[in-house]
């Protein structure tokens, strides 16, 4: 399995359809009232990372060239970046975003889970964040989600839990070793 930045992969754009397939297969939201709502959902959680933050977008590619998963990352503090203003919980987590500004979303094809690929993607992104002297990295997820334990195994710790949009969400942070 190779972990690479998407933009460093020759013909990287040929992977975009597979990335979108994994995105929708792993999304909590599966049914959309129309194409416009579907496109907005994709833009919010994937599109901007491909367009604006492609230098922080990592992919896992199997030996036979199959996309196993991706990590869409950003080194910017989302509480201070207007591109994230519509994600309301970042204003609630603003104080925590300062020490943990870098963030990401990670998704794997179900066939490639529990093989260490997700951890390898995180390791690559965290190394990039540390090289950029980011003080820390965070993820936001549902409190009861199984991925909380996955993030804990990858050295993230729950820093805060709040109600948001009818559910409890957690902010999990990991300090950078670079600082």
C-alpha positions in Angstrom: 0.0 0.0 0.0 1.3 3.4 -1.0 0.4 6.6 0.9 1.0 9.7 -1.2 -0.2 13.2 -1.6 -2.9 13.1 -4.3 -1.3 15.9 -6.2 2.0 14.0 -6.3 0.4 11.1 -8.1 0.7 11.1 -11.9 -2.7 11.6 -13.4 -4.1 12.3 -10.0 -7.4 13.5 -11.4 -8.2 9.9 -12.5 -8.6 9.0 -8.8 -11.3 11.7 -8.2 -14.3 9.4 -9.2 -13.1 6.7 -6.8 -12.6 9.3 -4.1 -16.2 10.5 -4.6 -17.5 6.9 -4.6 -15.8 6.3 -1.2 -17.0 9.7 0.1 -20.7 8.9 -0.6 -20.4 5.2 0.5 -19.1 6.3 3.9 -21.2 9.4 4.4 -23.6 9.6 7.3 -26.0 11.3 4.9 -27.1 8.8 2.1 -30.4 10.2 0.8 -30.6 13.7 -0.7 -33.7 15.6 -1.6 -32.2 16.7 -4.9 -28.9 17.0 -6.8 -28.3 20.5 -5.4 -28.4 19.3 -1.8 -26.1 16.3 -2.8 -23.6 18.7 -4.5 -23.6 21.0 -1.4 -22.9 18.1 0.9 -20.0 17.0 -1.3 -18.6 20.5 -1.6 -18.7 21.0 2.2 -16.9 17.8 3.2 -14.8 17.0 0.1 -14.9 19.4 -2.7 -13.1 22.3 -1.0 -10.3 20.0 0.1 -9.8 18.9 -3.5 -9.9 22.4 -4.9 -8.3 24.6 -2.2 -6.3 22.2 0.0 -5.1 19.6 -2.5 -1.6 19.9 -1.1 -3.0 18.4 2.2 -4.9 15.6 0.5 -3.5 12.1 0.9 -4.5 8.8 -0.7 -3.8 5.2 -0.1 -3.3 3.2 -3.3 -3.1 -0.6 -3.3 -0.4 -2.5 -5.2 -2.8 -3.1 -8.0 -3.6 0.6 -8.3 -7.0 0.6 -6.5 -7.8 3.6 -4.3 -8.3 2.2 -0.8 -9.1 5.5 0.9 -8.2 9.1 1.4 -7.5 11.8 4.0 -8.7 15.3 3.1 -6.7 17.7 5.3 -6.2 21.4 6.0 -3.5 23.1 8.0 -5.6 26.3 8.5 -7.5 27.1 11.7 -11.1 26.6 10.6 -12.4 29.0 13.3 -10.5 31.8 11.7 -10.9 30.8 8.0 -14.1 32.1 6.3 -14.3 29.1 4.0 -15.5 27.1 7.1 -17.9 29.7 8.5 -21.0 27.6 7.5 -19.8 24.7 9.8 -21.3 26.1 13.0 -19.4 24.0 15.5 -16.1 25.6 14.7 -17.3 28.8 16.4 -18.2 26.7 19.4 -14.8 25.0 19.3 -12.8 28.2 18.5 -10.7 28.2 21.7 -9.7 24.6 21.0 -8.9 25.2 17.3 -6.0 27.6 18.3 -3.8 24.8 19.8 -5.1 22.2 17.3 -5.7 24.2 14.1 -4.9 21.4 11.5 -7.8 19.1 10.8 -8.9 16.3 8.4 -11.6 14.0 7.2 -10.7 10.4 6.5 -12.6 7.7 4.7 -11.7 4.2 3.6 -13.3 1.7 1.3 -14.9 -0.9 3.5 -12.7 -3.7 2.1 -9.6 -1.9 3.4 -10.6 -1.1 6.9 -8.8 -2.6 10.0 -5.5 -3.0 8.0 -3.6 0.0 9.4 -4.3 2.1 6.3 -6.2 4.8 8.2 -3.4 5.1 10.7 -0.9 5.4 7.9 -2.9 8.2 6.3 -3.0 10.0 9.6 0.7 9.5 10.2 1.4 11.2 6.8 -0.9 14.1 7.5 0.4 14.7 11.0 4.0 14.6 9.7 3.0 17.3 7.2 1.4 19.4 9.9 4.5 19.1 12.1 6.7 20.1 9.2 4.5 23.2 8.8 5.0 23.8 12.5 1.3 23.4 13.3 0.9 23.1 17.1 -1.7 20.3 16.8 -4.3 18.4 14.7 -8.0 17.8 15.5 -11.0 15.9 14.3 -14.6 16.3 15.1 -16.9 13.3 15.2 -20.1 12.0 16.9 -19.5 11.1 20.5 -20.8 7.5 20.2 -19.1 6.7 16.9 -16.8 3.7 16.6 -14.1 6.0 15.1 -13.6 7.7 18.5 -11.6 4.6 19.5 -9.7 4.6 16.2 -8.7 8.2 16.8 -7.7 7.4 20.4 -5.4 4.6 19.1 -3.8 7.3 16.9 -3.0 9.5 19.9 -6.0 11.9 19.7 -7.7 12.7 23.0 -11.2 14.1 23.7 -10.9 17.8 24.5 -14.5 18.8 24.5 -18.0 17.4 24.0 -21.0 19.6 23.0 -24.5 19.2 21.7 -24.8 20.2 18.0 -27.5 19.7 15.4 -29.4 17.2 17.6 -26.5 15.0 18.6 -23.4 15.1 20.8 -20.1 15.7 19.0 -16.5 15.5 20.3 -13.5 17.6 19.5 -10.4 15.3 19.6 -6.9 16.8 19.5 -3.4 15.6 19.1 -0.4 17.9 20.0 2.4 18.2 17.5 5.8 16.9 18.4 7.3 19.7 16.3 6.8 22.4 18.8 
